[in-house]
Every structure is written in structure tokens, then in C-alpha cells.
Amino acid sequence: MTVQVNDIKKLIIQALPDAKVDVHCYSGDDHFEAVVVSSAFAGKNRVSQHKMVYAALGDHMRAAIHALALTTSAPKE
């Protein structure tokens, strides 16, 4: 099972529709980095924000994605 950058972006946006998502592959075809900005993260700590993204990626986090360098934040007001 492989996953592409656009697949990751789509999955995150499906779960967090207002999200601004930037995803890049940085090694092989299973190491990714993502920056996700969403109002859904407001008031949540970093661990909770990351769990929301991991939940959006579902089984891909256990199979197709070996590593994910993740930066999350709520939009600046």
C-alpha cells in the first residue's frame, strides 16, 4: 500500500475542511512532512492537534506512512 502527497492532503482536508495543508515527501516514498493550519486546533494542545491529523490519516499511519514530521497550528488572529 502506497500513499501519495495529494492523498495525504485530501484525507486531512476531508477531516478538517478549513485546513490549509502543505505536504512534501522528503525521503523514499513513505517519509513525509506536513504543515496543517486549522481553526479546529484552536484551544487544543499540540498532542491533541497531532492526534486529529493522525486520525484523519487512519490506517495509512500504520502502513503507507513510515514517518510524518508534523507541524500544526490554529490560524493567527
PATORSE-797132 format. One line per field, with one value per residue (C-alpha): residue number from 0; residue in one letter; x, y, z. Coordinates in Angstrom, 1 decimal. Layout:
BEGIN
num	(NUM; ...)
residu	(A; ...)
east	(X; ...)
north	(Y; ...)
up	(Z; ...)
***
This chain:
BEGIN
num	(0; 1; 2; 3; 4; 5; 6; 7; 8; 9; 10; 11; 12; 13; 14; 15; 16; 17; 18; 19; 20; 21; 22; 23; 24; 25; 26; 27; 28; 29; 30; 31; 32; 33; 34; 35; 36; 37; 38; 39; 40; 41; 42; 43; 44; 45; 46; 47; 48; 49; 50; 51; 52; 53; 54; 55; 56; 57; 58; 59; 60; 61; 62; 63; 64; 65; 66; 67; 68; 69; 70; 71; 72; 73; 74; 75; 76)
residu	(M; T; V; Q; V; N; D; I; K; K; L; I; I; Q; A; L; P; D; A; K; V; D; V; H; C; Y; S; G; D; D; H; F; E; A; V; V; V; S; S; A; F; A; G; K; N; R; V; S; Q; H; K; M; V; Y; A; A; L; G; D; H; M; R; A; A; I; H; A; L; A; L; T; T; S; A; P; K; E)
east	(0.0; 1.5; 0.2; 0.9; 1.3; -2.1; -3.8; -2.5; -3.6; -7.1; -7.5; -6.6; -8.9; -11.8; -11.4; -10.5; -12.3; -11.0; -7.4; -4.5; -2.3; 1.2; 2.7; 6.0; 7.8; 11.3; 12.7; 11.8; 8.0; 7.0; 8.6; 6.5; 6.4; 3.2; 2.2; -1.5; -3.3; -6.9; -9.3; -10.3; -7.0; -7.9; -7.6; -6.1; -2.6; -0.1; -0.6; -4.4; -3.8; -1.4; -3.9; -6.6; -4.3; -3.3; -7.0; -7.6; -4.9; -6.2; -4.6; -2.1; -0.2; 0.2; 1.1; 2.0; 3.4; 6.6; 7.4; 5.5; 7.1; 4.1; 3.7; 0.2; -1.4; -4.5; -4.7; -3.3; -5.9)
north	(0.0; 3.3; 6.8; 10.0; 13.6; 14.5; 11.6; 12.8; 16.3; 15.1; 13.0; 15.8; 18.3; 15.8; 15.6; 19.3; 21.1; 24.6; 23.4; 24.9; 21.9; 21.7; 18.2; 17.1; 13.8; 14.1; 10.5; 7.5; 7.1; 6.8; 9.8; 12.9; 16.3; 18.3; 21.7; 21.9; 25.1; 24.8; 26.6; 23.2; 23.3; 26.4; 25.8; 22.4; 21.4; 20.2; 16.5; 16.8; 18.6; 15.8; 13.2; 14.8; 14.6; 11.0; 10.1; 11.7; 9.6; 6.4; 3.1; 5.0; 5.9; 2.1; 1.1; 3.5; 6.4; 5.3; 8.8; 12.1; 15.3; 17.3; 21.0; 22.1; 25.4; 27.4; 30.4; 33.6; 36.1)
up	(0.0; -1.0; -0.5; -2.4; -1.2; -2.7; -1.0; 2.4; 1.7; 0.7; 3.8; 6.1; 4.3; 4.5; 8.3; 8.7; 5.8; 6.6; 6.9; 4.9; 4.2; 2.8; 2.4; 1.0; 0.6; 2.0; 1.7; -0.3; -0.8; 2.9; 4.8; 4.7; 6.3; 6.7; 7.9; 8.8; 9.9; 11.0; 13.2; 14.6; 16.5; 18.5; 22.2; 21.8; 22.8; 20.2; 21.1; 20.6; 17.3; 16.1; 17.1; 15.0; 11.9; 12.7; 13.0; 9.6; 8.0; 9.7; 8.6; 6.4; 9.6; 10.3; 6.8; 4.0; 6.1; 7.9; 9.2; 9.4; 10.5; 11.5; 12.3; 13.4; 14.5; 14.6; 12.3; 13.6; 14.6)
***
